[in-house]
């Protein structure tokens, strides 16, 4: 039997889904999904997807396994709570607010495609709601392939919709969103176009060449991985969406010793790294690290 807190999470998720009926479609047959009295989403052809007690829905047909485990997402949340990503999040929120004024978005729907543990979307959603003018009614939807990430998101942030799903086949109806966010995550531009409204925008965040350069210099010194370039990613974006803005976000973050260890757990740069290299980072005396992103803003091509 679900506890009172779990029941509250399910009820909160149900309320949001009912308020935004027509949002989801079945990943099997692409029919509209509706909410049943038994706490499940169902389509007219009999496919059912239960709401988890934590307050999210799993619309992934086959559970994938990868490097994104519970420890990684827990470490990412600690790093996020420390303010590590705040300048990047502020840049996104500011841009949405500026574009939204022009579009007169009193209400807006935001999809975070590849949301991880949900902290980026939750921060941006809250920041937009706190502005005195502009967004009065914002729906935030976070989707990720990792059930561990979505479970943590649903546990922490109950005022948004969370869903386990595949970005290559989003379980969402056409033209539902004003904004799609794609933050440090793989992209599927065909699906992003499909779920965006005609006036909608895509904001993609990707690492700039000197992102975490201090870690790269230790992990990959003398190899072709020491230097990183994102030109190919930018070209693919520009071939898929009309590029409106290419903004650089660059800053230094001062690190506490315990946060360095969380950063090591968080970043895929350290995956498959030998323990000697990990130890070298921990004992390097690293006090600050370079954080550098490129923000791409795009609109659907005419």
C-alpha positions as CSV (number, residue, x, y, z in Angstrom):
1,X,0.0,0.0,0.0
2,X,1.3,3.4,-0.9
3,X,2.3,5.7,2.0
4,X,0.7,9.2,2.4
5,X,3.7,10.9,0.8
6,X,3.7,8.5,-2.2
7,X,0.0,9.0,-2.6
8,X,0.6,12.8,-2.6
9,X,3.1,12.3,-5.4
10,X,0.8,10.2,-7.5
11,X,-2.1,12.6,-7.0
12,X,0.1,15.5,-8.0
13,X,1.2,13.8,-11.2
14,X,-2.4,12.8,-12.0
15,X,-3.5,16.4,-11.5
16,X,-0.9,17.7,-13.9
17,X,-1.6,15.1,-16.5
18,X,-5.4,15.7,-16.4
19,X,-4.9,19.4,-16.6
20,X,-2.8,18.8,-19.8
21,X,-4.9,16.1,-21.4
22,X,-3.9,15.2,-24.9
23,X,-0.2,15.7,-24.2
24,X,0.9,12.0,-24.4
25,X,0.7,9.5,-27.2
26,X,1.3,5.7,-27.0
27,X,4.9,4.7,-27.9
28,X,3.5,1.5,-29.5
29,X,0.6,2.7,-31.7
30,X,0.8,6.5,-31.4
31,X,-2.8,6.8,-30.3
32,X,-3.6,9.4,-27.6
33,X,-3.0,8.3,-24.1
34,X,-5.7,9.1,-21.4
35,X,-5.6,8.7,-17.7
36,X,-7.6,5.9,-16.1
37,X,-9.1,5.7,-12.6
38,X,-6.5,3.0,-11.9
39,X,-3.6,5.4,-12.1
40,X,-2.4,4.4,-15.5
41,X,-2.2,5.9,-19.0
42,X,-4.0,4.0,-21.6
43,X,-4.8,4.2,-25.3
44,X,-7.8,3.1,-27.3
45,X,-5.9,-0.1,-28.4
46,X,-5.4,-1.3,-24.9
47,X,-1.8,-0.4,-24.2
48,X,-1.4,0.6,-20.5
49,X,1.4,2.4,-18.6
50,X,1.2,2.7,-14.8
51,X,2.0,5.8,-12.9
52,X,4.9,4.9,-10.5
53,X,4.3,5.5,-6.8
54,X,7.1,8.2,-6.9
55,X,4.9,10.2,-9.3
56,X,6.3,9.5,-12.8
57,X,5.3,7.5,-15.8
58,X,7.5,5.0,-17.6
59,X,6.8,5.0,-21.4
60,X,10.0,3.2,-22.4
61,X,9.3,0.0,-24.2
62,X,12.6,-1.6,-23.3
63,X,14.6,-0.6,-20.3
64,X,18.1,0.4,-21.4
65,X,21.3,0.0,-19.3
66,X,24.1,2.5,-19.4
67,X,26.6,4.5,-17.4
68,X,23.9,6.8,-16.0
69,X,23.3,5.2,-12.6
70,X,21.9,6.4,-9.3
71,X,25.4,7.4,-8.0
72,X,26.0,9.6,-11.1
73,X,22.6,11.4,-10.7
74,X,23.1,11.9,-7.0
75,X,26.5,13.4,-7.6
76,X,25.1,15.6,-10.4
77,X,22.4,16.9,-8.0
78,X,25.1,17.8,-5.3
79,X,27.1,19.6,-8.0
80,X,24.0,21.4,-9.2
81,X,22.9,22.4,-5.7
82,X,26.4,23.9,-5.2
83,X,25.7,26.5,-7.9
84,X,28.0,24.9,-10.5
85,X,25.4,25.3,-13.3
86,X,23.7,28.5,-12.2
87,X,25.2,30.9,-14.8
88,X,24.2,28.5,-17.6
89,X,20.7,28.1,-16.2
90,X,20.4,31.9,-15.8
91,X,21.4,32.4,-19.4
92,X,18.7,29.9,-20.6
93,X,16.0,31.5,-18.4
94,X,16.9,35.0,-19.5
95,X,16.8,33.9,-23.2
96,X,13.4,32.2,-22.8
97,X,12.0,35.3,-21.0
98,X,13.3,37.6,-23.8
99,X,11.8,35.4,-26.6
100,X,8.6,34.9,-24.6
101,X,8.0,38.6,-24.4
102,X,8.1,38.8,-28.1
103,X,5.8,35.8,-28.5
104,X,3.5,37.0,-25.7
105,X,3.7,33.7,-23.9
106,X,1.5,34.2,-20.8
107,X,1.5,30.5,-20.6
108,X,4.2,28.2,-22.0
109,X,5.0,24.5,-22.3
110,X,8.7,23.5,-21.8
111,X,10.1,20.1,-22.6
112,X,13.5,19.2,-21.2
113,X,14.6,16.3,-23.5
114,X,17.3,14.4,-21.7
115,X,16.5,16.0,-18.3
116,X,18.6,13.6,-16.1
117,X,17.7,14.1,-12.5
118,X,15.6,17.2,-13.4
119,X,17.4,19.9,-11.6
120,X,18.0,22.1,-14.7
121,X,14.3,22.1,-15.7
122,X,13.2,22.7,-12.1
123,X,15.6,25.6,-11.6
124,X,14.6,27.3,-14.9
125,X,10.9,26.7,-14.3
126,X,11.1,28.2,-10.9
127,X,13.1,31.2,-12.1
128,X,10.6,32.0,-14.9
129,X,7.7,31.7,-12.5
130,X,9.4,34.1,-10.1
131,X,9.7,36.9,-12.7
132,X,7.2,39.7,-12.1
133,X,6.1,39.9,-15.7
134,X,5.9,37.3,-18.4
135,X,5.1,33.7,-17.6
136,X,2.1,33.2,-15.4
137,X,1.3,29.5,-16.2
138,X,4.2,27.3,-17.2
139,X,4.1,23.5,-17.8
140,X,7.4,21.7,-17.4
141,X,7.9,18.2,-18.7
142,X,11.1,16.3,-18.3
143,X,12.0,13.2,-20.3
144,X,15.0,10.9,-19.9
145,X,16.0,7.4,-20.9
146,X,17.2,6.7,-17.3
147,X,14.6,5.5,-14.8
148,X,17.1,6.3,-12.0
149,X,17.3,10.0,-13.1
150,X,13.5,10.4,-13.5
151,X,12.8,8.7,-10.2
152,X,15.1,11.2,-8.5
153,X,13.5,14.1,-10.4
154,X,10.0,13.0,-9.4
155,X,11.1,12.6,-5.8
156,X,12.5,16.2,-5.6
157,X,10.2,18.2,-7.9
158,X,6.5,17.4,-7.7
159,X,5.2,20.4,-9.7
160,X,6.4,19.1,-13.0
161,X,5.7,16.0,-15.2
162,X,8.4,13.4,-15.4
163,X,8.6,10.5,-17.9
164,X,11.0,7.7,-18.7
165,X,11.1,7.6,-22.5
166,X,13.3,7.4,-25.6
167,X,14.2,10.7,-27.3
168,X,14.3,8.9,-30.7
169,X,10.5,8.3,-30.3
170,X,9.0,10.8,-27.9
171,X,5.7,9.6,-26.5
172,X,4.2,13.1,-27.1
173,X,1.6,14.5,-29.5
174,X,2.6,16.8,-32.3
175,X,3.1,20.6,-31.8
176,X,2.7,20.5,-28.0
177,X,5.6,22.7,-26.8
178,X,6.8,26.3,-27.1
179,X,10.3,25.4,-25.9
180,X,12.4,22.3,-26.1
181,X,15.6,22.2,-24.0
182,X,18.4,19.9,-24.8
183,X,21.1,20.3,-22.2
184,X,24.3,18.3,-22.4
185,X,22.3,15.5,-23.9
186,X,22.1,13.7,-27.3
187,X,19.5,15.2,-29.7
188,X,16.9,13.9,-32.1
189,X,16.1,17.0,-34.2
190,X,13.3,15.3,-36.2
191,X,11.4,14.5,-33.0
192,X,12.1,18.0,-31.6
193,X,10.6,19.6,-34.7
194,X,7.5,17.3,-34.4
195,X,6.7,18.2,-30.8
196,X,7.4,21.9,-31.2
197,X,4.7,24.4,-32.1
198,X,5.3,26.3,-35.3
199,X,6.6,29.3,-33.4
200,X,8.5,27.2,-30.9
201,X,12.2,27.4,-30.1
202,X,14.9,24.8,-29.4
203,X,17.7,25.7,-26.9
204,X,20.7,23.3,-27.0
205,X,23.6,23.5,-24.5
206,X,26.8,21.7,-25.5
207,X,30.2,21.7,-23.9
208,X,32.6,24.3,-25.3
209,X,36.2,23.1,-26.3
210,X,37.7,24.1,-22.9
211,X,34.9,22.7,-20.7
212,X,36.5,21.0,-17.7
213,X,39.9,21.4,-19.4
214,X,41.8,20.8,-16.2
215,X,40.3,17.3,-16.0
216,X,41.1,16.6,-19.6
217,X,44.7,17.7,-19.2
218,X,45.1,15.0,-16.5
219,X,43.0,12.2,-18.0
220,X,44.0,12.5,-21.7
221,X,47.3,14.3,-21.8
222,X,49.1,13.5,-25.0
223,X,46.1,11.9,-26.7
224,X,43.6,13.2,-29.2
225,X,41.0,13.4,-26.4
226,X,42.9,16.2,-24.6
227,X,41.4,18.7,-27.0
228,X,37.7,18.8,-27.7
229,X,35.8,20.4,-30.6
230,X,32.1,20.8,-31.1
231,X,32.0,22.1,-34.7
232,X,30.3,18.9,-36.0
233,X,27.5,19.2,-33.4
234,X,27.0,22.9,-34.4
235,X,26.8,22.0,-38.1
236,X,24.2,19.3,-37.4
237,X,22.1,21.8,-35.4
238,X,22.3,24.4,-38.1
239,X,21.3,21.9,-40.8
240,X,18.2,20.9,-38.8
241,X,17.1,24.3,-37.3
242,X,17.4,27.9,-38.2
243,X,20.2,29.1,-36.0
244,X,19.2,32.3,-34.3
245,X,21.8,32.6,-31.6
246,X,25.2,31.1,-30.7
247,X,26.1,32.3,-27.3
248,X,29.3,31.5,-25.3
249,X,28.9,30.9,-21.5
250,X,32.3,30.8,-19.8
251,X,33.2,31.0,-16.0
252,X,35.3,29.5,-13.3
253,X,34.0,27.5,-10.4
254,X,35.9,27.3,-7.1
255,X,35.8,23.7,-5.8
256,X,35.5,22.4,-2.3
257,X,37.4,19.1,-1.9
258,X,34.2,17.0,-1.5
259,X,32.7,18.7,-4.6
260,X,35.7,17.6,-6.7
261,X,34.9,14.0,-5.9
262,X,31.3,14.5,-6.9
263,X,32.4,16.2,-10.1
264,X,34.6,13.1,-10.9
265,X,31.5,10.9,-10.3
266,X,29.3,13.1,-12.4
267,X,31.2,13.6,-15.6
268,X,31.4,10.9,-18.3
269,X,35.0,12.1,-18.9
270,X,36.0,9.8,-16.0
271,X,34.2,6.7,-17.3
272,X,36.7,4.0,-18.1
273,X,39.5,6.1,-16.6
274,X,42.1,4.0,-14.6
275,X,42.3,4.6,-10.8
276,X,45.7,6.2,-11.1
277,X,44.3,9.0,-13.2
278,X,41.3,9.4,-10.8
279,X,43.7,9.5,-7.9
280,X,45.8,12.1,-9.7
281,X,42.8,14.4,-10.0
282,X,41.9,14.0,-6.4
283,X,45.4,14.8,-5.2
284,X,46.0,17.5,-7.8
285,X,45.1,20.3,-5.4
286,X,42.6,21.6,-8.0
287,X,40.9,24.6,-6.5
288,X,38.9,25.8,-9.5
289,X,37.7,24.5,-12.8
290,X,36.7,25.9,-16.1
291,X,33.1,25.7,-17.0
292,X,32.3,26.6,-20.6
293,X,29.2,26.0,-22.7
294,X,27.9,27.0,-26.1
295,X,24.2,27.9,-26.2
296,X,22.4,27.4,-29.5
297,X,19.0,28.9,-30.1
298,X,17.1,27.6,-33.1
299,X,13.7,27.9,-34.7
300,X,11.9,25.6,-37.1
301,X,12.9,26.2,-40.7
302,X,10.2,27.6,-42.9
